[in-house]
Amino acid sequence: MTVRSFALTLAAMLALVAAPAFAQQGDIDPETGEVYLPAQPQAQPQPQAQPQQGSTPWYAGGPTGQAPPAEQPPAHQDEERAPNNGASRSSDASSSQSASESPSSGGDDHMRVVGQLGVGFVGINNVPVGGNAGGSLGIEQVSAPTLGVRYWLDEMIGLDIGLGIGYVGGNVSSGTTTIPGDDAFAMTIHGGVPIAIFHDSHYSFQLIPELNVGFATGTAYGAVSTEDRGRNGFIFSLGARAGAEIQFGFIGIPNLSLLATVGLTFQYTSAGLGSNQSGTVQGASANGFSFGTSLDGEPWDIFLGSLTAFYYFG
């Protein structure tokens, strides 16, 4: 074998080995033995999204599709509205407050004290008791103002409960002789159901069915212990009052109120003295009843202390 033949054989063997690799990269020209690559298809440019008809770019100025000199992201809506948030919230709070204070929404003074406990004068002032008036029966009064509480269960119905106590006593001296003065203890109990028929900004018109009971007991002392006499008293009243409760919300004190009423009442009273220990003086008693209208709290009574007042805690 000549050198030329050996070279051609070796070239043919190399061509057979390299053919698969060249086939992946390109084709072999049969005439020249050169490898050429097929032309690659050019990628088509993606069509650019066109802005919608009539849309407005987010940046300020310039027609649609024109980029601004320096693009800035749009401000957050909350930041844009920040200067107005305070005013808006203040306006909403003011509107809410106005709505809560308007009578139509139940924000008047009466509605403010629903569910609160009020303290004040609610019932009778005095309880009768028998007294020794020169050997005969006399009628005395023991002061026991009924102080109590008022609680509004809801807008219309309330509850009054009261209790009063009073005591009188002392000593009487003559030279070296000292004897106790007549004494008495009294207690009053009150119950009522106020009904708010109508209420507006600073007042309510009320009807108040009520019951009052009071009793008194004590001793009328004589010169000696055998002349001492027991004494007693009793009062019972049943009726209803109607009037207005004025609350001072117009000067910023809605929890303070004054109540003036007129009423129709049945009342029974009794008072008595028992017999003395020696039995020389017999007991005596007196009783009576009345029925009619009553007046409780005229406007000028505020200076006399008899106008009913309540203060609500809450």
BADO-831716 format. One record per residue: x, y, z of N, C-alpha, C, O, CB in turn; residue in one letter. Coordinates in steps of 0.2 Angstrom, whole numbers, plus 5000, padded with zeros to 4 digits. Atoms other than C-alpha are relative to their C-alpha. Glycine has a CB too. Layout:
XYZXYZXYZXYZXYZA
...
end
This chain:
500449945000500050005000500550065000500950075004499550005006M
499649935001500750174995499750055005499250045008499950034993T
500149954995500750325006499350034998498950055003500550055001V
500649975002499350404996499449965001498949995003500150024992R
500650054999498250254997499850005007499250005009500149934997S
500150014993498450245016499750075002499350075007500749995004F
500349944997498050435018499350014998498950035001500450064996A
500750005003496450415007499649965005499049985006500049994993L
500450054996495950265017499850035007499350035010500349945001T
500149974993496250355034499550065000499150075005500750035002L
500549945001495250515028499349975000498950005002500250044994A
500750035001493750405023499849985007499249995008500049954995A
500250024994493750325040499850055005499350055009500649955003M
500149944996493850495049499350034998499050055003500650055000L
500649975003492450555038499449965003498949995005500050014993A
500550044998491350405043499950015008499350015010500149934998L
500149994992491650435062499750075001499350075006500749995003V
500249934999491350625061499350024997499150074999500550054998A
500649995004489850615050499450015005499050065004499849954995A
500649994996488550595064500050075004499550115005499949955005P
499949944996489250745074499950064995499550114997500750015003A
500149955005489250855058499350014998499150064996500549994994F
500750005002487550805054499550045005499050075003499749935000A
500449964995486950885071500150084999499750125000500249985007Q
499849935000487851045067499850034993499750094992500750025001Q
500149985006487551055048500149944995500149894997500550064998G
500050055005487650965031500750004997501150054997499550014995D
499350005004489250905021499850004993499449974990500349935002I
500049995007489450955003500349944997500949934998500350074998D
499750065003489650794993500650014995501049974994499549964997P
499549995005490750874980500650025004501250005002499850054995E
499449974997491950974991500149975007500749985009499950085001T
499950034993491750885008500050055005500150045011500749975000G
500049944995491451055017499349995003498849975000500150074996E
500650004996490151065030499750075000500150125001500249985008V
500349945000488951205029499350005005499049945005499750024993Y
500649994995487551265041499450034997499550084993500250045006L
500649975003485751295036499950075003500050085009499449955000P
500249934997485151475038499449995005498949965004499750044994A
500550004994484251495055499450054998499650114996500350025006Q
500649955001482451575054500150065005500250055011499349975000P
500049944996482451755061499450005004498949995002500150064996Q
500550004996481451775076499550074999499850124997500250015008A
500449955001479951885073499950055006499750025011499349974997Q
500149954994479752045084499349995003498849994999500250074998P
500650004997478352035096499650064999499950125000500049985008Q
500449945001476952155092499950045007499850015012499349994997P
500149964994476952305105499350015001498950034997500450064999Q
500749984998475352325115499850074999500250115001499949985008A
500249945002474452465109499550035006499149995009499650014994Q
500549974995473552585122499350004998499250014992500350075002P
500750005002471752575123499850074998500050125000499649975006Q
500249935003470752705114499750045006499350025010499449984995Q
500249954995470452855125500349995007500150035011499249995000G
499750004993471552795139500550055001500750084997500449935001S
499649954998472552915148500649985004500549945009499650055005T
499450024996474352885154500050025007499750075009500750024997P
500049994993474652875173500550065001500450095007500249945004W
499549954999476053005171499650074998499250074994500750004997Y
500349935002475653195170500350024994500950034993500150055006A
499849975006475653265153500249964995500449904996500650055001G
499850045005476053205136499449954997499049935001500649965002G
500550045003474953105124500149935002500749915004500050014992P
499950084998474652915126500549974996500649984990499349974998T
499450035004476152815122500650035001501250014999499849984993G
499449965000477352955125500349995007500050015012499950074998Q
499750014993478552915140500250075002500450114999500649965000A
499849934997478853065152500850005000501149955000499750015007P
499249994999480653135154500249955006500749925005500250075001P
499850044995480753055171499449975004499050005007500450045006A
500650034998479452925176500049995008500549975010499949934997E
500150014993478852925194499449965001498849964998499950075003Q
500650044999477652795201499550045003499650095006500249945005P
500649964997475952855205499950005007500149945010499349974997P
500150004992475652905223499449965002498949954999499950085002A
500550054997474652785234499450045001499450105004500349975006H
500649964999472852835235499950025007499750085008499449964998Q
500149984993472952835254500450065002500250115005500249945005D
499549944999474452965253499650064997499750115000500649994997E
500349945003473453075241499450025005499350085005499749984993E
500649984996471953065253500250025007499750045011499549955000R
499849994993472953085269499850075002499650085008500849995001A
500249944998472753275270499250015002499150055006500250064996P
500749994999470853255270499749955005499249965007499649994993N
500250054996470753105281499850035007499250015010500549945002N
500249974994470753205297499450045000499050035005500650055003G
500649965001469453325291499449964999498949975002500050054995A
500650045001468353185285499849965006499249965008500249954995S
500150044994468553085301499650055005499250035009500649975003R
500349954996468153245311499350024998498950025003500450065000S
500749995002466653275301499549955001499049965003500050024992S
500450054998466053105303499849995007499349985009500349934998D
500150004992466253115322499550055002499150045006500750015003A
500549954999465353275322499349994998498950005002500350074997S
500750025002463953205312499749955005499149955007500049984993S
500350054995463853055324499850035006499350015009500649955001S
500249974994463853165339499450044999499050035004500650055002Q
500649965001462553275332499449955000498949975003500050044994S
500650055000461453125328499949975007499349965008500249944995A
500150034994461753055345499650055005499350035010500649975003S
500249954996461253215353499350034998498950065002500450065001E
500749985002459653245343499549965003499649905004500049994992S
500550034997458053205351499749944996499549894999499450045001P
500350065004457453095336500449945001500249885000500050034993S
499650054999458952985339500149975007500449925008500750014997S
500050034993458652955357500650035004500850005009500049935000G
499449984997460153065362499850065005500350105006500550034995G
500149944996459253195373500249985008500449925009499250015000D
499850014993459553215392499749945003500049905007499850065004D
500350064997458253085397500349934998500449895002499350004998H
499750065003459052955386500749995003500949935004500050004993M
499350004997460752995394500049965007500549935009500350065001R
500050034994460152935411499649935001499649915006499750055005V
500350075000459252775406500649955002501149954999499749984993V
499550054998460152635415500550035006500949995008500449974995G
499649974995460952755428499650015006498950015006500250074998Q
500349994994460552775446500050075003500550105003500349955006L
500149934998459852935452499850005008499549965010499450044997G
500249994992459752995471499750065001499950124998500749995004V
500449944998458553115478499449995005499449945007499750044994G
500650004996456953155488499549974996499349994990499850075003F
500550045004455553035483499450005003498949985000500349934998V
500750014997454153035496499850055005500050115004500149935003G
500249964995453453105512500550035004501150005005499449975004I
499549974996454253225524499949985007500449975011499950074999N
500250014993453353195541499649955002499249924997499750075002N
500450054998452553065551499750025007500050055011500449935002V
500349984994451253105564500149965006500249905005499250014999P
500050044994451353045582499650045006499650105006500849995002V
500449974994450353075598500450035005501050015006499649945003G
499749964995450853195611499650025006499050025005500350064997G
500449994994450353245629500050085000500550125001500449985006N
500249925001449553425627499650015007499050025006499750024994A
500449984993449153465646499549955002499049965004499750064999G
500550054998448353295649499649974995499249924996499650025006G
500450035005447453275633500549994994501150004994499550064997S
499650035006448053205616500150064995499750104993499649954996L
499849955005448953315604500449964994500649914995500550065003G
499750035006449653285587500750044998500750104997499650004994I
499349975001451553315584500249964993500049914991500549985005E
499750025006452553285568500849985001501150025004499950054994Q
499350025000454253185567500250014993500049974988500149935003V
499849995007455253235552500449944998500949925001500550065000S
499650065002455853085542499950004992499649964989499749945002A
500149995008456053145523500349934997500849904999500550064998P
499950065003456052995512500550014994500350044989499449974997T
499549995005457652995502500149934997500149885000500750025003L
500050065003457952865489500350004993500750054992499349974999G
499750005006458452815472499549994994498949964995500549944999V
500450015006457752815454500449974995501049994994499750074998R
499650045005458252695441499549994994499049964995500349935003Y
500350015006457652695423500149944997500749934995500150064995W
499850065003457452525417500050004993500449964990499449955002L
500049985007457152585399499850074999499750115004499649944996D
500249935002456652735390499350025003499250085004499950014992E
500749984998454852735397499949985007499650025011499549964996M
500150034993454852635414500650015004501149995003499749934999I
499550004994455752675430499849975006499249955007500250085001G
500250034993455752625448500350055005500950075005500349935001L
499849964994455852735464499949965006499449925007499550065000D
500050044994456252655480500450055005500950085004500449945000I
499749954995456552765496499949985007499449945009499750074999G
500050024993456852755515500150075003500650105002500449945002L
499949944996456752895528500049985007499649945009499550064998G
500050014993457152895546500150075004500450115001500649955003I
500049944996456953025560500049985008499649935009499550054998G
500050014993457253035579500050075003500350125001500649965002Y
500149944996456753165592500149985007499849935009499450054999V
499950024993457253165610500450065004500650115001500349935001G
499649954996458153255624499850005008499649945010499850074998G
500150004993458053305643499750075002499850124999500749995004N
500349944997457053425653500350015007500249965011499350005000V
499749994993457953505669499650055004499450105001500750024999S
500349954996457153595683500350005007500249955011499249995001S
499650014994458353635698500549944999500949944995499550005006G
499650064999459153475703499749944997500049894997500249995007T
500450055003457853375694500050004993499950054989499350005002T
499950015007458153305677499649944997499649895000500750004997T
500450065003456853205667500150004992500250054989499250015002I
499950005007456953145649499450044997498950034999500149934998P
500649975004455953245636499749944996500049894995500350054996G
500350055004454753155625500449984994500750034991499350034998D
499650025005455553055612499649964995499049944996500649955002D
500350045006455052965595500449994995500950024993499350054998A
499650025006455752875581499549984995499049954996500449935002F
500550015006454952875564500449974994501049984993499750074998A
499750025006455252785548499550004994498949994995500249925001M
500450005006454552805530500349964995500949954994499950074998T
499850055006454552685515499650034994499050044995499849935002I
500349975007454152745497500149954995500749924994500350074999H
499950045006453852645481499650044995499150064996499849935001G
500349965006453452725464500249974994500849944993500150075000G
499850025006453452685446499950054995499450064992499549944997V
500049955005453852835435499949984993500349934991500650055001P
500150025007453252825417500150074996499850124997499349974999I
499849945004454052945405499550004993499749964989500750004997A
500550005006452552985393500350034994500250014988499450035002I
499749965005453553105383500750035002500750055008499550054997F
499449964998455353175383500350034993500250014988500549955003H
499749965006456253305372500750015003501049985007499650064998D
499349984999457953385373500250005007500749965009500250064997S
499849994993458053435391499449995005499550015011500350075001H
500550024996456453375399499649944999499649924993499550065001Y
500450065001455253235401499450015004499450035010500349935002S
500749994997453353235405499949935003499949885000499550024996F
500050064997453053095418499349995004499050045006500649995005Q
500550024996451653005427500349955005500649905003499449974996L
499650044994452152925444499549975005499350015009500550055003I
500450034995450952805453500549985006501149965005499749934997P
499550004994451652795471499649975006499049985006500450065001E
500350024994451352725488500550025005501150015005499949925000L
499649984994452052795505499749975006499149975007500050085000N
500250024993451952715522500550025005501150025004500049925000V
499649984995452652785538499749995007499149985008500150084999G
500250024993452552745557500550045004501150055003500049935001F
499649974994453152825573499949975006499349955008499950085000A
500150024993453352765591500550035004501150055003500249925000T
499649974995454052835607499750005006499249965008500250074997G
500250004993453752885625499950085001500350125000500549975005T
500249944997452853035632500250005008499849965011499350034999A
499850014993453753055649499650055005499450105003500750015001Y
500349964995452853115665500550025005501150015005499449965003G
499549974995453553195681500349945004500949945006499650045005A
499750064997453753015688499949954995499549954990499749985007V
500050055005454052855679499349974999499249944994500549955002S
500750035001452252795683499650044996499050014994499749995007T
500549965004451552935673500350004992500050034988500050075002E
499850015007452552885657499549974996499149924998500749965000D
500550025004451452855642500349984993500750024990499450054999R
499850025007451852765625499650044995499150064996500049934999G
500349975006451452855609500249974994500749944993500250085001R
500050035007451252805591499750054995499450094996499749935000N
500349975006450852865574500149964994500549924993500350074999G
500150045007450452805556499850044995499350084996499649945001F
500349965006450252875539500149954994500649914993500550064999I
500150045006449752785523499750054994499250084995499649945001F
500349965005449552875506500149964993500649924992500450074999S
500050035006449152805489499850054994499250084995499649935000L
500249955005449052905473500450004994500849954993499950075003G
499649995006449852965457500150084999499750125001499749974994A
499849935002450753125452500250014993500449964990500650025005R
499849995007451053205435500450075000500250115004499450004995A
499649945000452353335431500649994995500649954991500350025006G
499550005005453953375422500750005004500850035009500050074996A
499350014997455753325426500550044995500650024989500349935001E
499649965004456953465420500749985001500949985007499950085001I
499350015000458753415416500450054997500350084993500249934997Q
499649945002460153535415500649994995501150014996500450025006F
499550015006461053475399500150064996500750064993499749944996G
499949945003460853645392500650045003500850095000499450044999F
499449974997462253705404500549955001501049965005499850045006I
499550054999463253545403499949955006500449925008500650035000G
500150044994462453455418499449964999498949965003500050045007I
500650045001461253325411499849955005499349935006500149964993P
500150054995461453215426499650035006499450005011500649975003N
500449974994460553345438499350024997499350054991500450065002L
500649995002458753365437499550035006499750025012499649944997S
500549984995457253455446499349974998499249974992500050085001L
500650035001455553375447499450045004499450045010500049935002L
500549974997453953475450499349974997499349954991500050084998A
500650045002452253385450499450025004499450065009500149925002T
500649994996450453395455499749935000499849894996499550054996V
500250065000449453245460499349995003499050045005500549965005G
500750024997447853155466500249945005500449895003499549984995L
499750044995448153065483499449985005499050035007500650035003T
500450024994447152965496500549995006501049965005499649934999F
499650004995447952985513499649985007499150015008500450065001Q
500350024994447552905530500650015005501249995004499849925000Y
499549994994448452955547499649995006499049995007500250085000T
500350014993448252915565500650015005501250015003499849925000S
499549994995449152955581499649995007499049995007500250085000A
500350024994448852905599500550005006501150005005499749934999G
499650014994449452895617499749945004499149945005499950075004L
500350064996449352745628499950025007500050085009500549945000G
500149994993448852735646500650005004501149975002499549955003S
499450004996450052775660500149935004499649895004500050065005N
499950064996450852635671499649995006499449935008500750005002Q
500550004994449752675686499349994998498949975002500150065004S
500750015002448152665676499650055001499050045000499849935003G
500449944999447552835681499850034994499350074994500350045005T
500149975007447552895663499949954995500349914994500550064999V
500150055005446752805649500350024994500550084993499349994999Q
499749985006447452795632499550044995498950044996500249944996G
500449965004446852905618500350004993500949994992499950085002A
499850005007446952905599499650044995499050064997500049934997S
500349965005446453005584500249984993500849964992500150085000A
499850025007446352965565499650044995499150074997499949924999N
500449965005445753045549500349984993500849944993500150075001G
499850025007445853025530499950064996499450104998499749944998F
500149945005445953145515500049974993500449924992500450065002S
499950025007445753125497499950074996499550114996499449954998F
500049945004446153265484500650014996501149974996499850065004G
499449995004447353345473500650035005500450055011499950064995T
499449974996449153395480500450034995500550024989500349945003S
499549965003450553505475500649995003500749995009499850085000L
499350014998452353455476500550034996500650014990500149925000D
499549965003453653575471499850054995499750044989500449954996G
500149945004453253745465500750034998501250025001499650055003E
499349985003454653835455500450045006501050035006499950054994P
499649974995455053945470500249965006500649985010499650065003W
499950054994455153795482500849985000501049965005499649945000D
499350025000456953775476500450045005500950025008500350024993I
499649964994457453915489499849975007500149995011499850074999F
500250024994456453825502500249935001500149905007499250005001L
499750074999457253655499499549944999499649895001500349995007G
500550055001455653565495499849974993499449934992499350025003S
500150025007455753545476500449944999501049945001500350064995L
499650075000456253365472500650014995500550044989499549954997T
499450005005457953355464500349935000500349895005500550055003A
499750065001458853205457500750014997500850064993499649954996F
499350005003460753175453500149934998500149885002500550035005Y
499850075002461153025442500749994999501150034997499649994993Y
499350025001462752935443500149954995499749904994500249975007F
499950055006463452845428500550034995500750004990499449994997G
end
